[in-house]
Amino acid sequence: MTGRRTEKLMKRFVRPYKIKSIVSTNAIELELPSTVKIHPVVNVSRVCRYTRQVEGQKKEKPQLVIIEGEEEWEVEKIMNKRRVRGRDKYLV
C-alpha cells in the first residue's frame, strides 16, 4: 500500500495557488511548490475562486487535556449518538 490516501478521504480543495498561465479554454497551469506531486496543468472544472474566511468563521481546534499521562479532549455536550457497524459514534 502506498502512502497516498484514498480519494474519498482527501480534501476537496487543498489550498490557494496562483495561476501561472492559461493553456487553453479548458486548462490552466498552476504555480505549485516542489513538494506537491501533481501535474501543474489542470482542468478549469477542478479550480474555484479563493475567498478569504470572514473573521471569526475559522474553527478553532479544542485544547488537549492531559489526564493520567494520556492526551484527551474535554467534551462540552453530546449532540447526537448513532450506532454504525456495532459501534457507537457521537456528535459532540
MMTF fields as JSON, N, C-alpha, C and O atoms, coordinates in Angstrom:
{
  "mmtfVersion": "1.0.0",
  "mmtfProducer": "UNKNOWN",
  "numBonds": 367,
  "numAtoms": 368,
  "numGroups": 92,
  "numChains": 1,
  "numModels": 1,
  "chainsPerModel": [1],
  "groupsPerChain": [92],
  "chainIdList": ["A"],
  "bondAtomList": [4, 2, 8, 6, 12, 10, 16, 14, 20, 18, 24, 22, 28, 26, 32, 30, 36, 34, 40, 38, 44, 42, 48, 46, 52, 50, 56, 54, 60, 58, 64, 62, 68, 66, 72, 70, 76, 74, 80, 78, 84, 82, 88, 86, 92, 90, 96, 94, 100, 98, 104, 102, 108, 106, 112, 110, 116, 114, 120, 118, 124, 122, 128, 126, 132, 130, 136, 134, 140, 138, 144, 142, 148, 146, 152, 150, 156, 154, 160, 158, 164, 162, 168, 166, 172, 170, 176, 174, 180, 178, 184, 182, 188, 186, 192, 190, 196, 194, 200, 198, 204, 202, 208, 206, 212, 210, 216, 214, 220, 218, 224, 222, 228, 226, 232, 230, 236, 234, 240, 238, 244, 242, 248, 246, 252, 250, 256, 254, 260, 258, 264, 262, 268, 266, 272, 270, 276, 274, 280, 278, 284, 282, 288, 286, 292, 290, 296, 294, 300, 298, 304, 302, 308, 306, 312, 310, 316, 314, 320, 318, 324, 322, 328, 326, 332, 330, 336, 334, 340, 338, 344, 342, 348, 346, 352, 350, 356, 354, 360, 358, 364, 362],
  "bondOrderList": [1, 1, 1, 1, 1, 1, 1, 1, 1, 1, 1, 1, 1, 1, 1, 1, 1, 1, 1, 1, 1, 1, 1, 1, 1, 1, 1, 1, 1, 1, 1, 1, 1, 1, 1, 1, 1, 1, 1, 1, 1, 1, 1, 1, 1, 1, 1, 1, 1, 1, 1, 1, 1, 1, 1, 1, 1, 1, 1, 1, 1, 1, 1, 1, 1, 1, 1, 1, 1, 1, 1, 1, 1, 1, 1, 1, 1, 1, 1, 1, 1, 1, 1, 1, 1, 1, 1, 1, 1, 1, 1],
  "groupList": [{"groupName": "MET", "atomNameList": ["N", "CA", "C", "O"], "elementList": ["N", "C", "C", "O"], "formalChargeList": [0, 0, 0, 0], "bondAtomList": [1, 0, 2, 1, 3, 2], "bondOrderList": [1, 1, 2], "singleLetterCode": "M", "chemCompType": "L-PEPTIDE LINKING"}, {"groupName": "THR", "atomNameList": ["N", "CA", "C", "O"], "elementList": ["N", "C", "C", "O"], "formalChargeList": [0, 0, 0, 0], "bondAtomList": [1, 0, 2, 1, 3, 2], "bondOrderList": [1, 1, 2], "singleLetterCode": "T", "chemCompType": "L-PEPTIDE LINKING"}, {"groupName": "GLY", "atomNameList": ["N", "CA", "C", "O"], "elementList": ["N", "C", "C", "O"], "formalChargeList": [0, 0, 0, 0], "bondAtomList": [1, 0, 2, 1, 3, 2], "bondOrderList": [1, 1, 2], "singleLetterCode": "G", "chemCompType": "PEPTIDE LINKING"}, {"groupName": "ARG", "atomNameList": ["N", "CA", "C", "O"], "elementList": ["N", "C", "C", "O"], "formalChargeList": [0, 0, 0, 0], "bondAtomList": [1, 0, 2, 1, 3, 2], "bondOrderList": [1, 1, 2], "singleLetterCode": "R", "chemCompType": "L-PEPTIDE LINKING"}, {"groupName": "GLU", "atomNameList": ["N", "CA", "C", "O"], "elementList": ["N", "C", "C", "O"], "formalChargeList": [0, 0, 0, 0], "bondAtomList": [1, 0, 2, 1, 3, 2], "bondOrderList": [1, 1, 2], "singleLetterCode": "E", "chemCompType": "L-PEPTIDE LINKING"}, {"groupName": "LYS", "atomNameList": ["N", "CA", "C", "O"], "elementList": ["N", "C", "C", "O"], "formalChargeList": [0, 0, 0, 0], "bondAtomList": [1, 0, 2, 1, 3, 2], "bondOrderList": [1, 1, 2], "singleLetterCode": "K", "chemCompType": "L-PEPTIDE LINKING"}, {"groupName": "LEU", "atomNameList": ["N", "CA", "C", "O"], "elementList": ["N", "C", "C", "O"], "formalChargeList": [0, 0, 0, 0], "bondAtomList": [1, 0, 2, 1, 3, 2], "bondOrderList": [1, 1, 2], "singleLetterCode": "L", "chemCompType": "L-PEPTIDE LINKING"}, {"groupName": "PHE", "atomNameList": ["N", "CA", "C", "O"], "elementList": ["N", "C", "C", "O"], "formalChargeList": [0, 0, 0, 0], "bondAtomList": [1, 0, 2, 1, 3, 2], "bondOrderList": [1, 1, 2], "singleLetterCode": "F", "chemCompType": "L-PEPTIDE LINKING"}, {"groupName": "VAL", "atomNameList": ["N", "CA", "C", "O"], "elementList": ["N", "C", "C", "O"], "formalChargeList": [0, 0, 0, 0], "bondAtomList": [1, 0, 2, 1, 3, 2], "bondOrderList": [1, 1, 2], "singleLetterCode": "V", "chemCompType": "L-PEPTIDE LINKING"}, {"groupName": "PRO", "atomNameList": ["N", "CA", "C", "O"], "elementList": ["N", "C", "C", "O"], "formalChargeList": [0, 0, 0, 0], "bondAtomList": [1, 0, 2, 1, 3, 2], "bondOrderList": [1, 1, 2], "singleLetterCode": "P", "chemCompType": "L-PEPTIDE LINKING"}, {"groupName": "TYR", "atomNameList": ["N", "CA", "C", "O"], "elementList": ["N", "C", "C", "O"], "formalChargeList": [0, 0, 0, 0], "bondAtomList": [1, 0, 2, 1, 3, 2], "bondOrderList": [1, 1, 2], "singleLetterCode": "Y", "chemCompType": "L-PEPTIDE LINKING"}, {"groupName": "ILE", "atomNameList": ["N", "CA", "C", "O"], "elementList": ["N", "C", "C", "O"], "formalChargeList": [0, 0, 0, 0], "bondAtomList": [1, 0, 2, 1, 3, 2], "bondOrderList": [1, 1, 2], "singleLetterCode": "I", "chemCompType": "L-PEPTIDE LINKING"}, {"groupName": "SER", "atomNameList": ["N", "CA", "C", "O"], "elementList": ["N", "C", "C", "O"], "formalChargeList": [0, 0, 0, 0], "bondAtomList": [1, 0, 2, 1, 3, 2], "bondOrderList": [1, 1, 2], "singleLetterCode": "S", "chemCompType": "L-PEPTIDE LINKING"}, {"groupName": "ASN", "atomNameList": ["N", "CA", "C", "O"], "elementList": ["N", "C", "C", "O"], "formalChargeList": [0, 0, 0, 0], "bondAtomList": [1, 0, 2, 1, 3, 2], "bondOrderList": [1, 1, 2], "singleLetterCode": "N", "chemCompType": "L-PEPTIDE LINKING"}, {"groupName": "ALA", "atomNameList": ["N", "CA", "C", "O"], "elementList": ["N", "C", "C", "O"], "formalChargeList": [0, 0, 0, 0], "bondAtomList": [1, 0, 2, 1, 3, 2], "bondOrderList": [1, 1, 2], "singleLetterCode": "A", "chemCompType": "L-PEPTIDE LINKING"}, {"groupName": "HIS", "atomNameList": ["N", "CA", "C", "O"], "elementList": ["N", "C", "C", "O"], "formalChargeList": [0, 0, 0, 0], "bondAtomList": [1, 0, 2, 1, 3, 2], "bondOrderList": [1, 1, 2], "singleLetterCode": "H", "chemCompType": "L-PEPTIDE LINKING"}, {"groupName": "CYS", "atomNameList": ["N", "CA", "C", "O"], "elementList": ["N", "C", "C", "O"], "formalChargeList": [0, 0, 0, 0], "bondAtomList": [1, 0, 2, 1, 3, 2], "bondOrderList": [1, 1, 2], "singleLetterCode": "C", "chemCompType": "L-PEPTIDE LINKING"}, {"groupName": "GLN", "atomNameList": ["N", "CA", "C", "O"], "elementList": ["N", "C", "C", "O"], "formalChargeList": [0, 0, 0, 0], "bondAtomList": [1, 0, 2, 1, 3, 2], "bondOrderList": [1, 1, 2], "singleLetterCode": "Q", "chemCompType": "L-PEPTIDE LINKING"}, {"groupName": "TRP", "atomNameList": ["N", "CA", "C", "O"], "elementList": ["N", "C", "C", "O"], "formalChargeList": [0, 0, 0, 0], "bondAtomList": [1, 0, 2, 1, 3, 2], "bondOrderList": [1, 1, 2], "singleLetterCode": "W", "chemCompType": "L-PEPTIDE LINKING"}, {"groupName": "ASP", "atomNameList": ["N", "CA", "C", "O"], "elementList": ["N", "C", "C", "O"], "formalChargeList": [0, 0, 0, 0], "bondAtomList": [1, 0, 2, 1, 3, 2], "bondOrderList": [1, 1, 2], "singleLetterCode": "D", "chemCompType": "L-PEPTIDE LINKING"}],
  "groupTypeList": [0, 1, 2, 3, 3, 1, 4, 5, 6, 0, 5, 3, 7, 8, 3, 9, 10, 5, 11, 5, 12, 11, 8, 12, 1, 13, 14, 11, 4, 6, 4, 6, 9, 12, 1, 8, 5, 11, 15, 9, 8, 8, 13, 8, 12, 3, 8, 16, 3, 10, 1, 3, 17, 8, 4, 2, 17, 5, 5, 4, 5, 9, 17, 6, 8, 11, 11, 4, 2, 4, 4, 4, 18, 4, 8, 4, 5, 11, 0, 13, 5, 3, 3, 8, 3, 2, 3, 19, 5, 10, 6, 8],
  "groupIdList": [1, 2, 3, 4, 5, 6, 7, 8, 9, 10, 11, 12, 13, 14, 15, 16, 17, 18, 19, 20, 21, 22, 23, 24, 25, 26, 27, 28, 29, 30, 31, 32, 33, 34, 35, 36, 37, 38, 39, 40, 41, 42, 43, 44, 45, 46, 47, 48, 49, 50, 51, 52, 53, 54, 55, 56, 57, 58, 59, 60, 61, 62, 63, 64, 65, 66, 67, 68, 69, 70, 71, 72, 73, 74, 75, 76, 77, 78, 79, 80, 81, 82, 83, 84, 85, 86, 87, 88, 89, 90, 91, 92],
  "secStructList": [7, 7, 1, 7, 7, 7, 4, 4, 4, 1, 7, 1, 7, 7, 7, 7, 7, 7, 3, 3, 3, 3, 7, 1, 1, 1, 3, 3, 3, 3, 7, 7, 7, 6, 6, 7, 7, 1, 7, 1, 3, 3, 3, 4, 4, 4, 7, 7, 7, 7, 7, 7, 7, 7, 6, 6, 7, 1, 7, 7, 7, 7, 7, 3, 3, 3, 3, 6, 6, 3, 3, 3, 3, 7, 7, 1, 7, 7, 7, 3, 3, 3, 3, 3, 6, 6, 3, 3, 3, 3, 3, 7],
  "xCoordList": [0.846, 0.0, 0.885, 1.878, 0.529, 1.304, 0.886, -0.09, 1.619, 1.314, 0.177, -0.171, -0.409, -1.474, -2.815, -3.155, -3.569, -4.883, -5.88, -5.648, -6.978, -7.999, -8.641, -8.68, -9.146, -9.735, -10.92, -11.175, -11.638, -12.809, -12.437, -13.224, -11.244, -10.841, -10.007, -9.694, -9.646, -8.825, -9.671, -10.882, -9.021, -9.723, -10.131, -9.418, -11.277, -11.761, -10.879, -10.515, -10.536, -9.652, -8.482, -8.673, -7.279, -6.102, -5.739, -5.706, -5.465, -5.123, -5.1, -5.149, -5.03, -4.994, -3.62, -2.598, -3.601, -2.381, -2.604, -3.732, -1.537, -1.632, -1.671, -1.072, -2.385, -2.445, -1.224, -1.014, -0.426, 0.792, 0.465, 0.947, -0.373, -0.764, -2.037, -2.392, -2.712, -3.893, -3.433, -3.021, -3.508, -3.027, -4.03, -3.66, -5.298, -6.373, -7.647, -7.611, -8.776, -10.04, -10.464, -11.276, -9.921, -10.302, -9.207, -9.455, -8.001, -6.879, -6.082, -5.912, -5.593, -4.73, -3.514, -3.565, -2.427, -1.219, -1.083, -1.179, -0.859, -0.753, 0.694, 1.532, 0.992, 2.307, 2.261, 1.657, 2.898, 2.889, 4.271, 5.269, 4.356, 5.661, 6.205, 5.451, 7.499, 8.123, 7.665, 7.829, 7.093, 6.639, 5.326, 4.994, 4.571, 3.294, 3.561, 4.2, 3.079, 3.386, 2.248, 1.894, 1.67, 0.642, 1.086, 1.988, 0.459, 0.784, 0.289, -0.83, 1.091, 0.695, -0.428, -1.057, -0.708, -1.786, -3.047, -3.058, -4.108, -5.362, -6.533, -6.436, -7.621, -8.838, -9.478, -9.384, -10.12, -10.736, -11.872, -12.204, -12.469, -13.546, -13.026, -13.811, -11.712, -11.105, -10.641, -10.058, -10.894, -10.402, -11.593, -12.566, -11.518, -12.553, -11.883, -10.719, -12.598, -12.069, -11.887, -12.745, -10.755, -10.455, -11.103, -10.946, -11.825, -12.379, -11.899, -11.921, -11.472, -10.981, -12.138, -13.286, -11.81, -12.836, -13.172, -12.323, -14.405, -14.855, -14.236, -14.081, -13.885, -13.273, -14.185, -15.378, -13.641, -14.411, -15.027, -15.621, -14.897, -15.501, -14.638, -15.165, -13.342, -12.431, -12.662, -12.756, -12.75, -12.953, -11.645, -10.588, -11.726, -10.548, -10.573, -11.605, -9.421, -9.338, -9.368, -8.758, -10.072, -10.128, -8.767, -7.955, -8.54, -7.283, -7.258, -8.279, -6.092, -5.926, -5.904, -5.42, -6.436, -6.39, -5.604, -5.912, -4.598, -3.796, -4.314, -4.243, -4.846, -5.383, -4.626, -4.622, -3.993, -3.211, -2.195, -2.007, -1.546, -0.494, -0.979, -0.151, -2.287, -2.834, -3.515, -4.169, -3.348, -3.966, -5.432, -5.745, -6.305, -7.742, -8.343, -7.728, -9.558, -10.281, -11.46, -12.083, -11.754, -12.881, -14.121, -14.109, -15.186, -16.421, -17.392, -17.685, -17.89, -18.853, -20.254, -20.952, -20.656, -22.012, -22.067, -21.438, -22.812, -23.038, -24.333, -25.405, -24.222, -25.367, -26.214, -27.44, -25.554, -26.265, -25.45, -24.24, -26.127, -25.466, -26.087, -27.305, -25.242, -25.759, -24.874, -23.716, -25.427, -24.704, -24.348, -25.232, -23.051, -22.564, -21.702, -20.689, -22.124, -21.39, -21.084, -19.986, -22.054, -21.918, -21.146, -20.902, -20.754, -20.009, -20.786, -21.438, -20.714, -21.383, -20.515, -19.305, -21.15, -20.476, -21.23, -22.46, -20.471, -21.067, -20.758, -19.656, -21.748, -21.567, -21.427, -22.36, -20.247, -20.007, -19.873, -19.668],
  "yCoordList": [-1.187, 0.0, 1.242, 1.305, 2.203, 3.434, 4.393, 4.144, 5.485, 6.481, 7.401, 8.314, 7.177, 8.037, 7.644, 6.462, 8.628, 8.364, 8.098, 8.465, 7.466, 7.23, 8.541, 9.487, 8.596, 9.833, 10.272, 11.467, 9.31, 9.614, 10.415, 11.239, 10.173, 10.827, 12.084, 12.789, 12.372, 13.543, 14.815, 14.778, 15.925, 17.206, 17.568, 17.27, 18.206, 18.587, 19.67, 19.587, 20.676, 21.741, 21.801, 21.84, 21.809, 21.723, 23.069, 23.208, 24.065, 25.408, 26.333, 25.858, 27.619, 28.525, 28.535, 28.656, 28.41, 28.509, 29.557, 29.761, 30.218, 31.228, 30.561, 29.507, 31.192, 30.7, 31.239, 32.449, 30.329, 30.706, 31.144, 32.178, 30.339, 30.704, 29.962, 28.949, 30.487, 29.828, 29.059, 29.653, 27.734, 26.879, 26.841, 26.976, 26.658, 26.667, 27.113, 27.518, 27.043, 27.456, 26.495, 26.855, 25.268, 24.268, 23.929, 23.169, 24.462, 24.088, 25.309, 26.268, 25.24, 26.295, 25.649, 24.496, 26.4, 25.921, 26.663, 27.89, 25.922, 26.494, 26.597, 25.798, 27.571, 27.673, 26.795, 27.166, 25.634, 24.687, 24.598, 24.699, 24.411, 24.188, 22.818, 21.948, 22.634, 21.375, 20.188, 19.045, 20.426, 19.327, 18.724, 17.603, 19.441, 18.945, 18.032, 18.442, 16.807, 15.792, 15.589, 14.448, 16.664, 16.549, 17.337, 18.171, 17.073, 17.774, 19.209, 19.432, 20.186, 21.591, 22.054, 23.075, 21.326, 21.726, 20.959, 19.728, 21.698, 21.084, 21.656, 22.735, 20.933, 21.381, 22.487, 22.48, 23.423, 24.554, 24.113, 24.826, 22.962, 22.481, 22.052, 21.924, 21.828, 21.414, 22.6, 22.413, 23.815, 25.017, 25.895, 25.979, 26.549, 27.507, 28.768, 28.738, 29.846, 31.129, 31.069, 30.564, 31.594, 31.619, 32.837, 33.959, 32.617, 33.716, 33.565, 32.471, 34.657, 34.61, 34.352, 34.7, 33.732, 33.492, 34.784, 35.655, 34.879, 36.023, 35.901, 34.795, 37.026, 36.996, 36.278, 36.573, 35.358, 34.59, 33.331, 32.539, 33.135, 31.973, 30.721, 29.609, 30.884, 29.755, 28.957, 29.518, 27.648, 26.793, 26.639, 26.439, 26.733, 26.537, 25.119, 24.631, 24.467, 23.115, 23.193, 24.087, 22.265, 22.298, 21.965, 21.262, 22.473, 22.239, 20.829, 20.324, 20.208, 18.895, 19.006, 19.992, 17.976, 17.876, 16.614, 15.551, 16.708, 15.538, 14.984, 15.636, 13.743, 13.059, 11.752, 10.907, 11.597, 10.4, 10.083, 8.922, 11.11, 10.927, 10.697, 10.521, 10.692, 10.487, 11.759, 12.464, 12.043, 13.225, 12.934, 11.935, 13.791, 13.64, 15.014, 16.039, 15.023, 16.263, 16.308, 15.285, 17.483, 17.661, 17.962, 18.887, 17.197, 17.332, 18.212, 17.964, 19.254, 20.143, 19.533, 19.571, 18.964, 18.448, 17.395, 17.565, 16.31, 15.298, 15.677, 15.686, 15.993, 16.457, 15.304, 15.404, 14.203, 13.092, 11.821, 11.874, 10.666, 9.371, 8.444, 8.443, 7.637, 6.645, 5.411, 5.475, 4.295, 3.029, 2.684, 2.574, 2.512, 2.176, 0.927, 0.922, -0.135, -1.412, -1.903, -2.383, -1.778, -2.284, -1.386, -1.774, -0.195, 0.72, 2.032, 2.481, 2.629, 3.913, 5.054, 5.083, 5.991, 7.193, 8.389, 8.403, 9.392, 10.541, 11.82, 11.996, 12.715, 14.049, 14.974, 15.13, 15.588, 16.432, 17.878, 18.736],
  "zCoordList": [0.0, 0.0, 0.0, 0.725, -0.796, -0.875, 0.224, 0.932, 0.371, 1.385, 0.984, 1.733, -0.186, -0.689, -0.07, -0.018, 0.394, 0.962, -0.156, -1.308, 0.188, -0.816, -1.211, -0.424, -2.433, -2.936, -2.085, -1.936, -1.531, -0.726, 0.535, 1.001, 1.081, 2.313, 2.094, 3.053, 0.854, 0.567, 0.61, 0.393, 0.891, 0.9, -0.518, -1.476, -0.643, -1.968, -2.576, -3.749, -1.795, -2.246, -1.278, -0.063, -1.818, -0.967, -0.365, 0.857, -1.202, -0.75, -1.95, -3.084, -1.739, -2.895, -3.559, -2.884, -4.874, -5.673, -6.751, -7.2, -7.164, -8.213, -9.584, -9.799, -10.498, -11.877, -12.607, -12.683, -13.141, -13.865, -15.285, -15.748, -15.99, -17.345, -17.727, -17.125, -18.735, -19.278, -20.514, -21.51, -20.438, -21.52, -22.664, -23.83, -22.323, -23.316, -22.622, -21.46, -23.324, -22.705, -21.602, -20.749, -21.605, -20.607, -19.619, -18.684, -19.784, -18.917, -18.487, -19.239, -17.236, -16.708, -16.057, -15.631, -15.986, -15.324, -13.998, -13.958, -12.915, -11.577, -11.135, -11.553, -10.296, -9.649, -8.409, -7.402, -8.479, -7.371, -6.746, -7.459, -5.428, -4.804, -5.208, -5.642, -5.064, -5.48, -4.646, -5.073, -3.463, -2.604, -3.073, -2.686, -3.9, -4.4, -5.586, -6.555, -5.517, -6.528, -7.52, -7.817, -8.038, -9.062, -10.291, -10.21, -11.406, -12.651, -12.54, -12.078, -12.951, -12.763, -13.685, -13.403, -14.799, -15.704, -15.306, -15.301, -14.974, -14.533, -15.318, -15.904, -15.324, -15.979, -15.15, -13.923, -15.81, -15.107, -14.185, -13.238, -14.441, -13.577, -12.204, -11.264, -12.074, -10.805, -9.967, -8.899, -10.438, -9.779, -9.401, -10.15, -8.246, -7.867, -7.342, -6.943, -7.342, -6.87, -5.357, -4.633, -4.894, -3.466, -2.824, -3.307, -1.745, -0.96, 0.471, 1.035, 1.044, 2.426, 3.38, 3.102, 4.514, 5.519, 6.248, 6.436, 6.646, 7.429, 8.818, 9.336, 9.416, 10.745, 11.732, 11.804, 12.475, 13.439, 12.854, 13.585, 11.556, 10.909, 11.066, 11.086, 11.176, 11.237, 12.52, 13.612, 12.363, 13.526, 14.277, 13.678, 15.571, 16.404, 16.949, 17.409, 16.889, 17.426, 18.946, 19.533, 19.586, 21.047, 21.659, 21.058, 22.837, 23.539, 24.128, 24.595, 24.101, 24.696, 26.21, 26.765, 26.875, 28.326, 28.639, 28.101, 29.496, 29.849, 31.163, 32.204, 31.092, 32.271, 32.435, 31.54, 33.577, 33.892, 32.799, 32.436, 32.281, 31.298, 29.875, 28.981, 29.625, 28.287, 27.8, 28.569, 26.493, 25.907, 25.585, 24.937, 26.032, 25.792, 25.529, 25.821, 24.971, 24.753, 25.71, 25.994, 26.196, 27.093, 26.263, 25.45, 26.454, 25.682, 26.454, 27.624, 25.772, 26.414, 26.427, 27.44, 25.273, 25.155, 24.05, 23.006, 24.269, 23.241, 22.53, 23.135, 21.228, 20.453, 19.911, 19.853, 19.512, 18.901, 19.067, 19.285, 18.961, 19.063, 18.037, 17.855, 17.35, 16.418, 16.46, 16.873, 16.032, 16.042, 14.603, 13.754, 14.32, 12.991, 13.119, 13.819, 12.428, 12.43, 13.839, 14.117, 14.708, 16.069, 17.019, 18.161, 16.578, 17.428, 17.571, 16.628, 18.734, 18.965, 18.441, 18.665, 17.743, 17.275, 17.86, 17.903, 18.308, 18.958, 18.193, 17.673, 18.13, 17.589, 18.791, 19.579, 18.925, 20.098, 19.703, 20.561]
}
